[in-house]
C-alpha cells in the first residue's frame, strides 16, 4: 500500500527537481547583439573577421565577419569583451606550389597592424547592453594608434 504513495512522491520530487534545473538554466547571462562597422583609416574594412573574448575568461567566444562595407553583427554574451580583428590583403604574387609552372597566384598578408590581431595586444573592447542591440564601431588606423 505504501508503494504507490512512494512512487507519487518520487515522481513529484523528480518534477520539482526538473523545474528547478530549468529555472537555473535560464538564470545565466543571455546572448545579446552587437552591430557596427569596422574602418581602417576612415575607410570600410571589407571581409574583416572579429572575435569577441569575455574579459573574465569565462563564457563563449563569439565571431563575426564584416561584409564588403565593413558592417558586422555578432551575438555575444552581455559582458565586457576584448575584441580581436583580422583582415588580409593582396601583398604580391607568388608561384603556386601545386602548379609551379602555372600562373602566379596572389600572396596575402595582414591588412592591419598586428596589435589588433592578438588578444594580448589589442586595445579594442566592447561592453554590450543585455537584451538590446548595441552599436559599436571600430575605427582602427594603419599606424596602430
Helices and strands as residue ranges (DSSP letters): H 2-25, E 31-40, E 43-44, E 49-54, E 62-65, E 71-77, E 80-86, E 88-94, E 105-110, G 114-116, E 125-127, E 133-135, E 138-140
